[in-house]
Amino acid sequence: MSSRSASGSQLDDISKYLDRMRDVKREADEQVRKLRTERDELDAKIDQLQQRRDSVEQRMRAEQQRAERHERAIDQAAETFEKLLESTKNLADFVRKEYQESRSHPDS
């Protein structure tokens, strides 16, 4: 009879260990589920951040193009202004010279 009680005790031990292993597996499954959820949330945040980055990149390129257009316009305006100053000086010199010549050599 002692061998039966020993084998019954062993069966009880095996049953307890199986139950514990099932508990450990459930805990592992729960951890996997939680980690999967966390990963999915991170993936969603990464997607949102990538979309935001793409939007910022697009706005930055547009502003850079705008700045380049302004730089070209400023360069062209400055060049034209220099030419205008030179032309104004030449015109003033010409008018002054003509005036002085007309005063020093009256036609009448």
VENPE-V996103 format. One record per residue. PSI is psi as a letter, one per 30 degrees, with the letter a starting at -180 (NA if undefined). OMEGA is omega in degrees with one decimal (999 if undefined). Layout:
psi->PSI omega->OMEGA
psi->PSI omega->OMEGA
This chain:
psi->f omega->180.0
psi->f omega->177.9
psi->e omega->176.5
psi->e omega->179.8
psi->e omega->176.9
psi->e omega->179.7
psi->e omega->174.4
psi->e omega->177.7
psi->e omega->178.3
psi->e omega->178.0
psi->e omega->176.4
psi->e omega->178.6
psi->e omega->179.4
psi->e omega->179.6
psi->e omega->179.1
psi->e omega->-180.0
psi->e omega->176.4
psi->e omega->178.0
psi->e omega->178.8
psi->e omega->178.6
psi->e omega->177.0
psi->e omega->176.9
psi->e omega->178.9
psi->e omega->179.1
psi->e omega->177.8
psi->e omega->178.3
psi->e omega->178.4
psi->e omega->177.6
psi->e omega->179.2
psi->e omega->177.7
psi->e omega->177.9
psi->e omega->179.5
psi->e omega->180.0
psi->e omega->-179.6
psi->e omega->176.6
psi->e omega->178.0
psi->e omega->178.9
psi->e omega->178.4
psi->e omega->179.5
psi->e omega->177.2
psi->e omega->177.9
psi->e omega->177.3
psi->e omega->179.1
psi->e omega->178.6
psi->e omega->178.0
psi->e omega->178.1
psi->e omega->179.0
psi->e omega->179.8
psi->e omega->178.3
psi->e omega->177.4
psi->e omega->178.6
psi->e omega->178.7
psi->e omega->178.6
psi->e omega->178.6
psi->e omega->178.6
psi->e omega->179.0
psi->e omega->180.0
psi->e omega->178.4
psi->e omega->179.7
psi->e omega->178.1
psi->e omega->179.3
psi->e omega->178.8
psi->e omega->178.4
psi->e omega->177.1
psi->e omega->178.2
psi->e omega->178.9
psi->e omega->178.5
psi->e omega->177.0
psi->e omega->178.9
psi->e omega->179.2
psi->e omega->177.8
psi->e omega->179.8
psi->e omega->178.9
psi->e omega->178.8
psi->e omega->-179.8
psi->e omega->179.5
psi->e omega->179.2
psi->e omega->178.3
psi->e omega->178.6
psi->e omega->178.4
psi->e omega->177.2
psi->e omega->178.2
psi->e omega->178.6
psi->e omega->177.4
psi->e omega->179.4
psi->e omega->178.9
psi->e omega->178.9
psi->e omega->178.5
psi->e omega->179.4
psi->e omega->179.1
psi->e omega->179.0
psi->e omega->177.9
psi->e omega->-179.3
psi->e omega->-178.7
psi->e omega->178.5
psi->e omega->-179.4
psi->e omega->180.0
psi->e omega->179.5
psi->e omega->-178.8
psi->e omega->179.0
psi->e omega->-179.3
psi->f omega->178.7
psi->e omega->-177.7
psi->f omega->178.4
psi->i omega->178.1
psi->k omega->-177.4
psi->f omega->-176.0
psi->NA omega->999
